[in-house]
Amino acid sequence: MIINMPFASLRAFEAVCRLSNFSAAAAELGVSQSAISQHVKVLEEWLGQDLLLRGARRSEPTLEGERLGRAISEGLGRLSDVCIDLRDRKRADRTIIISCLPGFAFTWLFPRLLRFDLAHPDLSISITTDTGQLPFSGTDADVGIRYGLGDNPGFHVERLMPERLFPVCAPALQDGVPGLATLSDLAHHTVLQDENRNFGASSPTWEYWAREAGVRLPDPMRTRRLGQSNLVIQAAIEGLGVALGREPLVVDALVDGKLVRPFPEIVSSPLSYWLVCRAGMLESAKVQVFMSWIKSEAANQPQIPGFAKSND
């Protein structure tokens, strides 16, 4: 049976016991010192016990007061733990955790997230990044965006976007001296290369592009290797060299005029971007919302300037 207790007085008394001071308790609870004093007086009268030994600067609990203060603190602590847990669960219900490569997050996902936030103010996207070396496990994220061949056995996998490869550079590099009129002009420039060679002969390298495009690269070429695709793109934007552009990662930079295509050859990559999740997550309303949104963004992204998009 729970009796009708003066809860406001109990809370005020706990603060006085913990802080040993009426003014400090008043400041913590946002009330006046006289209100705290009145609450303690009400509690003492209700219990018929003196609970505090009042001093000029400090107030110490009596034995009875110490016992009561400890019980209140323990009870409030348990209540706080439960409330935090319930609140965090509610937040988790509104948060979608996405796992993807840093390059994809920086160059493609981040510029589009504001549209999701405006369309779905009740939901929040949290992003974790990884190297993509290990298969998606589904333990740390609701949805994975993976790059490769789409092999993730035991999970729901669907292709989000294909990849196309083509050289890109800053406009000033193309129009400068030496310029970039033909492939042989690459011999006079630095070639930027993503170090991602995790897919063997199918990796997005200059050699792969040249082989599939049926063209010959200058030999030798001065090459600068960078560890992530977003670094390659930014280096190209800064005019540090000619990069092998990868759709979709460079589409926005092309549309914005930060990059241009010096040569016309575009080849399709055997690699793609894939949505991956546990099959059971497809029943989650928040996952359905995210997957519908990102597939719409992918389908409606700008085309490569000067290239008619096909349906591969």
VOBA-1610 file (N, C-alpha, C; in pm, whole numbers, padded with zeros to 5 digits, always signed):
BEGIN
Met+00084-00120+00000Met+00000+00000+00000Met+00088+00125+00000Ile+00058+00220-00086Ile+00132+00345-00093Ile+00049+00455-00028Ile+00103+00513+00079Ile+00029+00618+00149Ile+00047+00750+00076Asn-00041+00843+00107Asn-00037+00975+00045Asn+00073+01058+00110Met+00188+01069+00043Met+00304+01134+00102Met+00324+01274+00043Pro+00384+01363+00119Pro+00416+01498+00068Pro+00542+01494-00019Phe+00524+01459-00146Phe+00640+01433-00233Phe+00729+01556-00252Ala+00668+01674-00263Ala+00749+01794-00280Ala+00838+01817-00158Ser+00784+01790-00039Ser+00862+01806+00084Ser+00973+01701+00092Leu+00944+01579+00048Leu+01046+01474+00048Leu+01163+01512-00044Arg+01130+01566-00160Arg+01236+01605-00254Arg+01320+01720-00198Ala+01252+01817-00136Ala+01324+01929-00077Ala+01416+01882+00036Phe+01365+01791+00119Phe+01445+01742+00230Phe+01567+01664+00179Glu+01550+01585+00076Glu+01663+01509+00020Glu+01773+01603-00027Ala+01735+01714-00090Ala+01834+01810-00138Ala+01909+01874-00022Val+01837+01908+00087Val+01902+01968+00203Val+01999+01869+00266Cys+01957+01742+00279Cys+02045+01639+00335Cys+02172+01622+00251Arg+02156+01620+00122Arg+02269+01595+00033Arg+02365+01713+00028Leu+02308+01834+00032Leu+02389+01954+00017Leu+02424+02021+00149Ser+02357+01976+00258Ser+02380+02030+00393Ser+02359+02180+00400Asn+02270+02232+00315Asn+02253+02377+00312Asn+02119+02411+00248Phe+02040+02496+00314Phe+01909+02534+00263Phe+01920+02617+00135Ser+02014+02710+00132Ser+02025+02797+00014Ser+02071+02718-00108Ala+02163+02623-00089Ala+02209+02540-00201Ala+02095+02453-00253Ala+02015+02397-00161Ala+01900+02316-00202Ala+01800+02401-00279Ala+01778+02524-00233Ala+01684+02613-00301Ala+01732+02645-00442Ala+01863+02670-00456Ala+01918+02701-00589Ala+01905+02582-00683Glu+01929+02461-00632Glu+01920+02341-00717Glu+01778+02318-00765Leu+01680+02340-00678Leu+01541+02312-00713Leu+01470+02432-00775Gly+01538+02546-00778Gly+01480+02664-00841Gly+01367+02727-00762Val+01374+02722-00631Val+01272+02783-00545Val+01343+02869-00441Ser+01265+02938-00358Ser+01324+03023-00256Ser+01369+02940-00136Gln+01460+03000-00057Gln+01507+02932+00064Gln+01393+02914+00163Ser+01304+03011+00171Ser+01190+02999+00263Ser+01097+02886+00222Ala+01086+02861+00090Ala+01002+02750+00043Ala+01062+02617+00086Ile+01195+02606+00077Ile+01262+02483+00123Ile+01239+02464+00272Ser+01255+02571+00348Ser+01235+02562+00493Ser+01094+02519+00527Gln+00997+02572+00453Gln+00857+02536+00478Gln+00831+02389+00443His+00891+02342+00335His+00874+02201+00296His+00929+02109+00405Val+01047+02141+00458Val+01106+02057+00563Val+01019+02060+00688Lys+00966+02177+00722Lys+00879+02189+00839Lys+00754+02103+00822Val+00694+02107+00703Val+00575+02026+00675Val+00607+01878+00692Leu+00724+01835+00644Leu+00762+01694+00652Leu+00783+01653+00797Glu+00850+01737+00875Glu+00873+01705+01017Glu+00741+01693+01092Glu+00649+01784+01064Glu+00519+01778+01131Glu+00441+01654+01088Trp+00453+01617+00962Trp+00379+01501+00912Trp+00432+01372+00974Leu+00563+01367+00995Leu+00625+01247+01054Leu+00627+01252+01206Gly+00616+01372+01263Gly+00628+01385+01408Gly+00769+01362+01455Gln+00868+01396+01371Gln+01010+01373+01403Gln+01091+01497+01363Asp+01193+01529+01444Asp+01291+01628+01401Asp+01388+01560+01305Leu+01403+01619+01188Leu+01486+01557+01085Leu+01619+01626+01064Leu+01630+01751+01108Leu+01753+01827+01084Leu+01801+01895+01211Leu+01932+01902+01224Leu+01996+01985+01325Leu+02044+02110+01252Arg+01972+02220+01271Arg+01996+02341+01194Arg+02112+02420+01253Gly+02204+02462+01165Gly+02316+02546+01207Gly+02318+02673+01125Ala+02409+02764+01160Ala+02416+02891+01089Ala+02456+02873+00943Arg+02549+02782+00918Arg+02599+02760+00782Arg+02563+02622+00726Arg+02549+02524+00813Arg+02521+02388+00768Arg+02405+02331+00847Ser+02332+02244+00783Ser+02224+02171+00849Ser+02252+02023+00834Glu+02266+01953+00946Glu+02299+01812+00945Glu+02175+01731+00982Pro+02154+01615+00918Pro+02037+01533+00950Pro+02053+01464+01085Thr+01941+01446+01154Thr+01939+01360+01272Thr+01950+01216+01226Leu+01956+01122+01319Leu+01960+00980+01280Leu+01839+00945+01197Glu+01721+00993+01241Glu+01599+00966+01165Glu+01605+01034+01028Gly+01657+01158+01028Gly+01667+01230+00902Gly+01765+01166+00806Glu+01877+01114+00859Glu+01975+01047+00775Glu+01915+00922+00711Arg+01839+00848+00790Arg+01774+00727+00739Arg+01675+00762+00628Leu+01595+00866+00651Leu+01496+00906+00551Leu+01565+00961+00426Gly+01668+01044+00445Gly+01737+01102+00331Gly+01800+00997+00241Arg+01858+00893+00303Arg+01919+00786+00225Arg+01813+00711+00145Ala+01697+00685+00207Ala+01589+00614+00138Ala+01536+00695+00020Ile+01521+00827+00042Ile+01471+00912-00067Ile+01572+00913-00183Ser+01701+00927-00152Ser+01804+00930-00257Ser+01805+00802-00339Glu+01795+00688-00269Glu+01793+00560-00340Glu+01670+00549-00429Gly+01556+00591-00377Gly+01433+00583-00456Gly+01436+00675-00577Leu+01484+00799-00557Leu+01494+00891-00670Leu+01595+00842-00773Gly+01703+00778-00726Gly+01801+00723-00818Gly+01742+00615-00907Arg+01663+00527-00845Arg+01599+00421-00924Arg+01498+00480-01023Leu+01421+00579-00977Leu+01326+00644-01067Leu+01398+00710-01184Ser+01510+00776-01154Ser+01586+00843-01259Ser+01637+00743-01362Asp+01689+00629-01316Asp+01740+00527-01407Asp+01631+00477-01501Val+01513+00451-01444Val+01401+00402-01525Val+01358+00507-01626Cys+01349+00632-01582Cys+01306+00739-01672Cys+01406+00758-01787Ile+01535+00754-01755Ile+01638+00768-01859Ile+01628+00654-01960Asp+01607+00532-01909Asp+01595+00416-01997Asp+01475+00430-02090Leu+01361+00472-02033Leu+01241+00488-02115Leu+01258+00599-02218Arg+01321+00708-02176Arg+01343+00819-02268Arg+01437+00779-02381Asp+01545+00706-02347Asp+01640+00662-02449Asp+01575+00564-02546Arg+01486+00479-02494Arg+01417+00387-02585Arg+01330+00463-02683Lys+01264+00566-02634Lys+01180+00647-02722Lys+01264+00715-02828Arg+01381+00767-02786Arg+01470+00830-02883Arg+01519+00729-02985Ala+01548+00607-02938Ala+01595+00502-03030Ala+01489+00470-03134Asp+01362+00477-03094Asp+01254+00451-03188Asp+01248+00557-03297Arg+01305+00675-03270Arg+01301+00784-03367Arg+01435+00803-03439Thr+01534+00723-03404Thr+01667+00738-03463Thr+01698+00621-03556Ile+01745+00653-03676Ile+01785+00552-03773Ile+01938+00555-03781Ile+02001+00444-03752Ile+02147+00438-03755Ile+02192+00378-03888Ile+02272+00455-03960Ile+02319+00415-04093Ile+02470+00392-04088Ser+02515+00285-04149Ser+02658+00255-04160Ser+02699+00266-04306Cys+02804+00344-04333Cys+02850+00358-04472Cys+02996+00400-04475Leu+03053+00401-04594Leu+03191+00445-04613Leu+03201+00597-04595Pro+03315+00646-04542Pro+03330+00791-04524Pro+03312+00870-04654Gly+03370+00819-04763Gly+03360+00891-04889Gly+03217+00908-04936Phe+03136+00805-04921Phe+02996+00814-04960Phe+02922+00912-04870Ala+02952+00908-04740Ala+02885+00998-04646Ala+02918+01144-04680Phe+03047+01175-04699Phe+03089+01314-04722Phe+03037+01369-04854Thr+03050+01292-04960Thr+03025+01348-05093Thr+02883+01332-05143Trp+02811+01232-05094Trp+02676+01209-05148Trp+02567+01220-05041Leu+02585+01154-04927Leu+02477+01148-04829Leu+02459+01280-04754Phe+02569+01338-04705Phe+02558+01461-04626Phe+02485+01572-04701Pro+02516+01598-04829Pro+02447+01708-04898Pro+02297+01687-04913Arg+02248+01567-04890Arg+02106+01538-04907Arg+02030+01523-04776Leu+02101+01516-04666Leu+02036+01487-04537Leu+01937+01594-04494Leu+01963+01719-04529Leu+01871+01825-04488Leu+01733+01801-04546Arg+01726+01748-04667Arg+01595+01720-04727Arg+01521+01614-04647Phe+01595+01515-04597Phe+01530+01414-04512Phe+01479+01478-04384Asp+01563+01562-04321Asp+01523+01626-04196Asp+01398+01710-04213Leu+01389+01782-04324Leu+01272+01867-04348Leu+01148+01784-04377Ala+01166+01673-04446Ala+01052+01588-04480Ala+01006+01502-04363His+01098+01471-04271His+01066+01381-04160His+01120+01439-04029Pro+01060+01547-03979Pro+01112+01611-03857Pro+01101+01525-03733Asp+01022+01418-03739Asp+01006+01330-03623Asp+01114+01222-03618Leu+01197+01213-03723Leu+01301+01110-03728Leu+01439+01175-03733Ser+01539+01102-03688Ser+01676+01150-03689Ser+01767+01041-03744Ile+01862+01081-03830Ile+01958+00987-03886Ile+02092+01004-03816Ser+02144+00896-03761Ser+02280+00893-03708Ser+02366+00809-03802Ile+02490+00852-03823Ile+02576+00786-03922Ile+02703+00737-03857Thr+02733+00611-03880Thr+02863+00555-03843Thr+02936+00519-03972Thr+03066+00538-03973Thr+03143+00505-04092Thr+03241+00392-04062Asp+03272+00315-04163Asp+03371+00209-04150Asp+03441+00191-04284Thr+03536+00103-04288Thr+03615+00082-04409Thr+03543-00004-04512Gly+03437-00071-04471Gly+03368-00160-04562Gly+03438-00291-04587Gln+03545-00317-04512Gln+03621-00440-04532Gln+03544-00563-04483Leu+03464-00545-04378Leu+03389-00656-04321Leu+03245-00652-04368Pro+03179-00768-04381Pro+03039-00769-04419Pro+02954-00697-04315Phe+02842-00642-04360Phe+02749-00577-04268Phe+02695-00679-04170Ser+02700-00645-04041Ser+02657-00739-03937Ser+02518-00709-03885Gly+02475-00584-03895Gly+02343-00547-03844Gly+02338-00527-03694Thr+02452-00535-03626Thr+02452-00520-03480Thr+02465-00374-03437Asp+02535-00293-03515Asp+02559-00154-03477Asp+02483-00053-03562Ala+02405-00100-03657Ala+02333-00009-03745Ala+02205-00075-03793Asp+02107+00009-03825Asp+01980-00043-03878Asp+01994-00077-04026Val+02065+00008-04099Val+02082-00010-04244Val+02228+00017-04279Gly+02284-00066-04366Gly+02417-00043-04418Gly+02410+00000-04563Ile+02498+00090-04603Ile+02515+00124-04744Ile+02653+00073-04782Arg+02656-00032-04860Arg+02781-00101-04889Arg+02820-00084-05036Tyr+02950-00085-05058Tyr+03007-00069-05191Tyr+03072-00201-05231Gly+03041-00249-05350Gly+03102-00373-05394Gly+03011-00451-05487Leu+03011-00582-05467Leu+02937-00672-05555Leu+02802-00713-05498Gly+02770-00665-05377Gly+02640-00695-05317Gly+02633-00830-05250Asp+02748-00885-05214Asp+02749-01016-05150Asp+02746-01000-04998Asn+02630-01020-04940Asn+02613-01015-04794Asn+02512-01122-04756Pro+02554-01250-04758Pro+02461-01362-04737Pro+02386-01351-04604Gly+02260-01389-04608Gly+02178-01389-04488Gly+02110-01258-04458Phe+02131-01156-04543Phe+02071-01025-04522Phe+01989-00984-04644His+01898-00892-04622His+01828-00831-04735His+01924-00735-04804Val+01942-00753-04935Val+02035-00670-05012Val+01964-00624-05139Glu+01972-00493-05166Glu+01919-00443-05292Glu+02009-00331-05344Arg+02024-00325-05475Arg+02115-00226-05532Arg+02055-00086-05522Leu+02136+00005-05471Leu+02093+00144-05462Leu+02132+00222-05586Met+02259+00210-05627Met+02309+00284-05743Met+02423+00209-05808Pro+02431+00214-05942Pro+02549+00161-06010Pro+02662+00263-06001Glu+02779+00223-06048Glu+02894+00313-06051Glu+02945+00327-06193Arg+02979+00449-06231Arg+03046+00475-06359Arg+03176+00549-06332Leu+03271+00529-06421Leu+03406+00584-06402Leu+03444+00673-06519Phe+03509+00786-06488Phe+03551+00880-06592Phe+03646+00982-06528Pro+03744+01033-06603Pro+03837+01132-06547Pro+03767+01264-06518Val+03812+01331-06410Val+03762+01464-06374Val+03880+01549-06326Cys+03862+01680-06336Cys+03963+01773-06286Cys+03899+01908-06262Ala+03972+01998-06200Ala+03923+02134-06180Ala+03922+02207-06315Pro+03825+02297-06336Pro+03820+02370-06464Pro+03951+02442-06496Ala+04016+02500-06394Ala+04140+02573-06419Ala+04251+02481-06467Leu+04247+02355-06426Leu+04350+02261-06469Leu+04331+02225-06616Gln+04205+02210-06656Gln+04177+02178-06796Gln+04214+02294-06889Asp+04188+02415-06843Asp+04208+02531-06930Asp+04346+02594-06915Gly+04426+02544-06820Gly+04556+02605-06795Gly+04664+02558-06890Val+04786+02584-06851Val+04904+02543-06929Val+04993+02458-06839Pro+05021+02332-06875Pro+04966+02263-06993Pro+04821+02225-06972Gly+04744+02224-07076Gly+04602+02191-07066Gly+04578+02041-07072Leu+04451+02007-07093Leu+04412+01866-07103Leu+04322+01850-07225Ala+04384+01845-07341Ala+04308+01830-07465Ala+04298+01684-07506Thr+04404+01607-07480Thr+04406+01465-07517Thr+04462+01385-07401Leu+04445+01253-07408Leu+04495+01166-07302Leu+04646+01177-07286Ser+04716+01205-07393Ser+04862+01216-07383Ser+04903+01332-07293Asp+04812+01429-07275Asp+04843+01543-07188Asp+04850+01502-07042Leu+04798+01386-07008Leu+04809+01338-06869Leu+04954+01323-06826Ala+05042+01306-06921Ala+05184+01291-06888Ala+05241+01416-06823His+05172+01530-06839His+05220+01657-06784His+05147+01695-06656His+05066+01605-06604His+04987+01634-06484His+05003+01522-06382Thr+04964+01552-06259Thr+04959+01450-06155Thr+04826+01376-06165Val+04834+01245-06160Val+04714+01161-06161Val+04682+01120-06017Leu+04560+01143-05976Leu+04516+01111-05839Leu+04453+00972-05839Gln+04492+00890-05743Gln+04444+00752-05738Gln+04396+00717-05598Asp+04273+00669-05588Asp+04221+00613-05463Asp+04294+00481-05438Glu+04340+00461-05315Glu+04413+00338-05283Glu+04322+00217-05269Asn+04192+00235-05285Asn+04099+00122-05274Asn+04123+00024-05388Arg+04186-00087-05357Arg+04207-00194-05455Arg+04158-00326-05397Asn+04048-00318-05323Asn+03998-00435-05252Asn+03925-00534-05342Phe+03904-00496-05468Phe+03825-00582-05557Phe+03907-00633-05675Gly+04038-00642-05654Gly+04123-00701-05757Gly+04117-00626-05888Ala+04100-00702-05996Ala+04097-00643-06129Ala+03976-00555-06152Ser+03873-00568-06066Ser+03752-00486-06080Ser+03760-00355-06002Ser+03870-00332-05930Ser+03884-00209-05851Ser+03881-00087-05942Pro+03828+00025-05892Pro+03814+00146-05975Pro+03947+00218-05994Thr+04032+00164-06080Thr+04165+00220-06104Thr+04171+00282-06244Trp+04274+00361-06265Trp+04296+00416-06398Trp+04318+00305-06500Glu+04386+00200-06459Glu+04411+00088-06550Glu+04279+00022-06593Tyr+04187+00006-06496Tyr+04057-00054-06529Tyr+03983+00036-06628Trp+03980+00166-06599Trp+03909+00258-06687Trp+03966+00254-06829Ala+04099+00259-06841Ala+04161+00260-06973Ala+04132+00130-07049Arg+04138+00018-06977Arg+04113-00111-07041Arg+03970-00118-07094Glu+03873-00077-07012Glu+03733-00085-07053Glu+03698+00020-07158Ala+03766+00136-07153Ala+03738+00242-07250Ala+03812+00219-07382Gly+03906+00125-07383Gly+03982+00098-07504Gly+04080+00208-07540Val+04140+00271-07438Val+04236+00378-07462Val+04369+00343-07397Arg+04473+00417-07435Arg+04606+00392-07381Arg+04648+00510-07294Leu+04694+00480-07174Leu+04741+00583-07083Leu+04888+00613-07108Pro+04932+00737-07084Pro+05076+00767-07095Pro+05155+00683-06995Asp+05274+00651-07030Asp+05361+00573-06941Asp+05503+00631-06951Pro+05554+00683-06837Pro+05496+00677-06702Pro+05400+00793-06675Met+05324+00783-06564Met+05241+00892-06516Met+05278+00923-06371Arg+05283+01051-06339Arg+05309+01089-06200Arg+05181+01069-06120Thr+05188+00985-06017Thr+05068+00944-05943Thr+05077+00986-05797Arg+04967+01040-05748Arg+04955+01069-05605Arg+04842+00980-05551Arg+04877+00893-05456Arg+04779+00801-05400Arg+04722+00859-05270Leu+04592+00848-05257Leu+04522+00899-05139Leu+04435+00788-05081Gly+04414+00794-04948Gly+04355+00680-04878Gly+04205+00669-04884Gln+04134+00775-04923Gln+03988+00770-04927Gln+03938+00843-05050Ser+03821+00803-05096Ser+03766+00863-05218Ser+03735+01010-05200Asn+03690+01051-05080Asn+03659+01192-05060Asn+03785+01278-05066Leu+03900+01222-05025Leu+04026+01294-05037Leu+04066+01313-05183Val+04044+01210-05263Val+04073+01218-05405Val+03989+01328-05470Ile+03860+01330-05437Ile+03771+01429-05497Ile+03810+01571-05456Gln+03838+01590-05328Gln+03875+01724-05282Gln+04007+01769-05342Ala+04101+01676-05355Ala+04229+01710-05418Ala+04208+01755-05563Ala+04117+01687-05633Ala+04088+01726-05771Ala+04024+01865-05776Ile+03931+01891-05685Ile+03866+02022-05679Ile+03969+02132-05654Glu+04069+02102-05572Glu+04172+02201-05540Glu+04276+02216-05651Gly+04261+02140-05759Gly+04354+02152-05871Gly+04484+02079-05853Leu+04486+01979-05763Leu+04609+01907-05735Leu+04637+01794-05834Gly+04545+01769-05925Gly+04567+01664-06022Gly+04438+01621-06088Val+04449+01519-06171Val+04335+01463-06243Val+04293+01335-06172Ala+04166+01326-06137Ala+04116+01209-06063Ala+04031+01122-06154Leu+04021+00996-06116Leu+03925+00908-06181Leu+03793+00926-06107Gly+03702+00999-06168Gly+03574+01028-06104Gly+03486+00905-06097Arg+03413+00896-05988Arg+03324+00781-05967Arg+03182+00833-05942Glu+03093+00801-06037Glu+02952+00830-06011Glu+02900+00724-05913Pro+02834+00765-05806Pro+02770+00895-05783Pro+02853+00997-05706Leu+02975+00964-05665Leu+03046+01049-05569Leu+03080+01187-05623Val+03099+01201-05754Val+03142+01331-05808Val+03029+01406-05879Val+02909+01352-05879Val+02799+01413-05954Val+02773+01556-05908Asp+02763+01577-05778Asp+02732+01712-05728Asp+02842+01811-05765Ala+02968+01770-05755Ala+03079+01859-05789Ala+03078+01895-05938Leu+03037+01801-06023Leu+03025+01829-06166Leu+02912+01928-06193Val+02798+01904-06131Val+02682+01992-06152Val+02712+02133-06101Asp+02786+02142-05990Asp+02820+02273-05932Asp+02934+02343-06006Gly+02995+02275-06102Gly+03104+02336-06177Gly+03238+02332-06109Lys+03248+02258-05999Lys+03376+02247-05929Lys+03470+02151-06001Leu+03412+02057-06075Leu+03488+01962-06155Leu+03433+01960-06296Val+03517+01921-06391Val+03475+01902-06530Val+03530+01769-06579Arg+03473+01722-06690Arg+03522+01600-06754Arg+03609+01639-06873Pro+03741+01619-06864Pro+03828+01659-06976Pro+03820+01564-07095Phe+03777+01440-07072Phe+03770+01340-07178Phe+03630+01278-07180Pro+03583+01233-07294Pro+03444+01187-07305Pro+03419+01044-07257Glu+03522+00963-07245Glu+03500+00820-07219Glu+03443+00796-07078Ile+03333+00723-07073Ile+03270+00682-06947Ile+03250+00531-06953Val+03292+00461-06848Val+03274+00316-06846Val+03194+00276-06722Ser+03121+00167-06735Ser+03046+00113-06622Ser+03136+00025-06538Ser+03122+00038-06408Ser+03198-00045-06314Ser+03116-00168-06277Pro+03181-00280-06249Pro+03106-00397-06200Pro+03061-00379-06055Leu+03107-00272-05990Leu+03074-00247-05850Leu+02957-00150-05840Ser+02885-00158-05731Ser+02768-00073-05708Ser+02758-00037-05561Tyr+02660+00047-05530Tyr+02626+00077-05391Tyr+02498+00002-05357Trp+02498-00059-05239Trp+02390-00150-05200Trp+02331-00112-05065Leu+02201-00128-05053Leu+02134-00118-04923Leu+02130-00256-04861Val+02173-00264-04735Val+02180-00393-04666Val+02116-00378-04528Cys+02033-00475-04491Cys+01977-00475-04355Cys+01932-00616-04321Arg+01909-00640-04193Arg+01850-00766-04152Arg+01709-00774-04208Ala+01669-00892-04249Ala+01537-00907-04311Ala+01426-00856-04220Gly+01440-00878-04089Gly+01338-00834-03995Gly+01323-00684-03988Met+01429-00608-04023Met+01423-00463-04017Met+01332-00405-04125Leu+01300-00484-04226Leu+01211-00435-04330Leu+01071-00406-04277Glu+01039-00463-04160Glu+00909-00437-04098Glu+00910-00308-04016Ser+01027-00251-03993Ser+01039-00129-03912Ser+00992-00008-03993Ala+00901+00069-03935Ala+00848+00186-04005Ala+00957+00287-04037Lys+01049+00309-03941Lys+01154+00409-03965Lys+01249+00364-04075Val+01277+00234-04082Val+01364+00182-04188Val+01294+00193-04323Gln+01166+00165-04326Gln+01090+00180-04450Gln+01096+00323-04501Val+01081+00419-04408Val+01086+00560-04446Val+01223+00595-04504Phe+01329+00552-04436Phe+01463+00586-04484Phe+01492+00523-04618Met+01461+00395-04634Met+01494+00327-04758Met+01414+00385-04875Ser+01289+00420-04850Ser+01210+00483-04956Ser+01270+00617-04994Trp+01313+00693-04894Trp+01370+00826-04921Trp+01501+00815-04998Ile+01592+00730-04954Ile+01724+00726-05019Ile+01715+00667-05160Lys+01622+00575-05182Lys+01605+00522-05317Lys+01549+00629-05410Ser+01462+00714-05357Ser+01411+00825-05437Ser+01521+00925-05468Glu+01607+00954-05370Glu+01719+01045-05393Glu+01813+00988-05500Ala+01840+00859-05493Ala+01929+00797-05590Ala+01869+00802-05731Ala+01740+00775-05739Ala+01674+00772-05870Ala+01668+00911-05933Asn+01666+01015-05851Asn+01648+01151-05901Asn+01774+01236-05892Gln+01888+01173-05867Gln+02011+01252-05860Gln+02044+01308-05998Pro+02119+01418-06005Pro+02152+01478-06135Pro+02231+01382-06223Gln+02212+01396-06352Gln+02288+01316-06446Gln+02429+01373-06461Ile+02519+01289-06507Ile+02654+01336-06539Ile+02642+01435-06654Pro+02692+01557-06639Pro+02682+01654-06749Pro+02738+01599-06880Gly+02658+01611-06984Gly+02701+01565-07115Gly+02686+01417-07139Phe+02616+01346-07047Phe+02601+01201-07061Phe+02457+01163-07033Ala+02396+01091-07127Ala+02259+01045-07110Ala+02260+00922-07022Lys+02185+00926-06913Lys+02184+00817-06814Lys+02110+00696-06870Ser+02171+00579-06857Ser+02107+00454-06898Ser+02051+00384-06777Asn+01985+00273-06798Asn+01919+00199-06690Asn+01994+00074-06651Asp+02128+00082-06648Asp+02201-00038-06606Asp+02199-00043-06456
//
